[in-house]
Protein backbone atom coordinates (compact mmCIF):
# COMPACT_ATOMS: atom_id res chain seq x y z
CA UNK A 1 0.00 0.00 0.00
CA UNK A 2 1.60 3.24 -1.15
CA UNK A 3 0.60 6.28 0.89
CA UNK A 4 1.74 9.70 -0.23
CA UNK A 5 2.89 11.35 2.97
CA UNK A 6 5.34 13.94 1.76
CA UNK A 7 5.45 16.71 -0.80
CA UNK A 8 8.44 16.86 -3.12
CA UNK A 9 10.17 19.56 -1.03
CA UNK A 10 9.67 17.57 2.16
CA UNK A 11 11.05 14.44 0.51
CA UNK A 12 14.14 16.35 -0.59
CA UNK A 13 14.56 17.82 2.91
CA UNK A 14 14.54 14.37 4.54
CA UNK A 15 16.75 12.89 1.83
CA UNK A 16 19.37 15.62 2.35
CA UNK A 17 19.17 15.25 6.13
CA UNK A 18 19.71 11.46 5.92
CA UNK A 19 22.56 11.84 3.45
CA UNK A 20 24.23 14.40 5.71
CA UNK A 21 24.03 12.07 8.72
CA UNK A 22 25.46 9.24 6.62
CA UNK A 23 28.29 11.50 5.46
CA UNK A 24 29.10 12.51 9.06
CA UNK A 25 29.23 8.88 10.20
CA UNK A 26 31.49 7.86 7.34
CA UNK A 27 33.82 10.83 7.91
CA UNK A 28 33.95 10.09 11.64
CA UNK A 29 34.87 6.46 11.06
CA UNK A 30 37.41 7.49 8.44
CA UNK A 31 39.12 9.86 10.89
CA UNK A 32 39.19 7.22 13.65
CA UNK A 33 40.75 4.69 11.30
CA UNK A 34 43.28 7.23 10.01
CA UNK A 35 44.23 8.19 13.56
CA UNK A 36 44.52 4.54 14.56
CA UNK A 37 46.71 3.73 11.55
CA UNK A 38 48.92 6.80 11.91
CA UNK A 39 49.81 6.07 15.52
CA UNK A 40 53.25 4.56 15.55
CA UNK A 41 53.44 2.41 18.65
CA UNK A 42 56.91 1.91 20.02
CA UNK A 43 57.79 -0.57 22.67
CA UNK A 44 56.09 0.86 25.73
CA UNK A 45 54.87 0.00 29.12
CA UNK A 46 51.69 -1.81 30.09
CA UNK A 47 49.71 1.42 30.30
CA UNK A 48 50.42 2.22 26.65
CA UNK A 49 49.44 -1.32 25.69
CA UNK A 50 46.21 -1.13 27.73
CA UNK A 51 45.36 2.24 26.23
CA UNK A 52 45.95 0.96 22.69
CA UNK A 53 43.82 -2.12 23.40
CA UNK A 54 41.02 0.08 24.72
CA UNK A 55 41.16 2.28 21.61
CA UNK A 56 40.91 -0.75 19.34
CA UNK A 57 37.94 -2.10 21.31
CA UNK A 58 36.28 1.31 21.10
CA UNK A 59 36.84 1.34 17.35
CA UNK A 60 35.19 -2.07 16.98
CA UNK A 61 32.16 -1.05 19.05
CA UNK A 62 31.80 2.20 17.12
CA UNK A 63 31.85 0.23 13.91
CA UNK A 64 28.91 -1.91 15.08
CA UNK A 65 26.94 1.17 16.11
CA UNK A 66 27.84 3.02 12.94
CA UNK A 67 27.01 0.01 10.80
CA UNK A 68 23.55 -0.22 12.38
CA UNK A 69 22.98 3.51 11.87
CA UNK A 70 24.08 3.31 8.25
CA UNK A 71 21.70 0.40 7.66
CA UNK A 72 18.85 2.36 9.26
CA UNK A 73 19.66 5.36 7.07
CA UNK A 74 19.63 3.20 3.93
CA UNK A 75 16.26 1.76 4.96
CA UNK A 76 14.91 5.29 5.48
CA UNK A 77 16.22 6.41 2.08
CA UNK A 78 14.51 3.42 0.45
CA UNK A 79 11.29 4.29 2.27
CA UNK A 80 11.50 7.79 0.82
CA UNK A 81 11.63 6.25 -2.66
CA UNK A 82 8.76 3.87 -1.99
CA UNK A 83 6.54 6.47 -0.31
CA UNK A 84 6.61 4.77 3.09
CA UNK A 85 8.94 7.18 4.87
CA UNK A 86 7.54 8.37 8.18
CA UNK A 87 5.32 5.34 8.74
CA UNK A 88 5.80 3.16 11.80
CA UNK A 89 6.89 -0.37 10.89
CA UNK A 90 4.89 -1.77 13.79
CA UNK A 91 1.48 -0.06 13.65
CA UNK A 92 1.60 1.65 10.24
CA UNK A 93 0.70 5.09 11.63
CA UNK A 94 2.63 8.26 10.95
CA UNK A 95 5.74 8.86 13.03
CA UNK A 96 5.57 12.28 14.71
CA UNK A 97 7.52 14.98 12.93
CA UNK A 98 9.31 15.86 16.18
CA UNK A 99 10.60 12.29 16.38
CA UNK A 100 11.76 12.38 12.77
CA UNK A 101 13.51 15.69 13.36
CA UNK A 102 15.44 14.10 16.21
CA UNK A 103 15.96 10.77 14.44
CA UNK A 104 15.10 10.87 10.73
CA UNK A 105 15.90 7.17 10.38
CA UNK A 106 13.37 6.17 13.09
CA UNK A 107 11.48 2.97 12.24
CA UNK A 108 8.82 3.19 14.94
CA UNK A 109 6.51 5.77 16.43
CA UNK A 110 7.11 6.70 20.07
CA UNK A 111 4.25 4.51 21.32
CA UNK A 112 5.47 1.36 19.57
CA UNK A 113 9.12 2.02 20.43
CA UNK A 114 8.22 2.51 24.09
CA UNK A 115 6.13 -0.67 24.11
CA UNK A 116 8.99 -2.61 22.55
CA UNK A 117 11.49 -1.30 25.10
CA UNK A 118 9.16 -2.00 28.02
CA UNK A 119 8.53 -5.58 26.88
CA UNK A 120 12.25 -6.42 26.98
Steps between C-alpha positions, in 0.01 A plus 500: 500500500660824385400804704614842388615665820745759379511777244799515268673770709450301819638187335809691390542647850498155663721352229762773552480463878554121479785538253667756726480267801643217290783726384581601860513137614726398214733797557513426873592137442754603238671737745507236776656247265753754371595596855529135600719419199721807536589427861844349503519285810847450637588252765330643806378414839182319597302823521571580135402146404177519704415837350559372146287192571220720632514720189475197273203365697334841479556503125335159463197602707464825307505303179206286617303808603590685183417199286154477658443873449610480138262209441215696660581800281497284186163356603365853552631612160329201337178587682521850355513346152213262567278760668507330840733741678360619831278197556548282806609147409300360790159671486512671159410844639693817432811560708483842668695770322679588825629143520616509139675831559693341785552167323414510129580130465247400771311180415234522770269758649560593864214281625622185325865566586410549866291182502786306344750631755267430792437142386872416510 
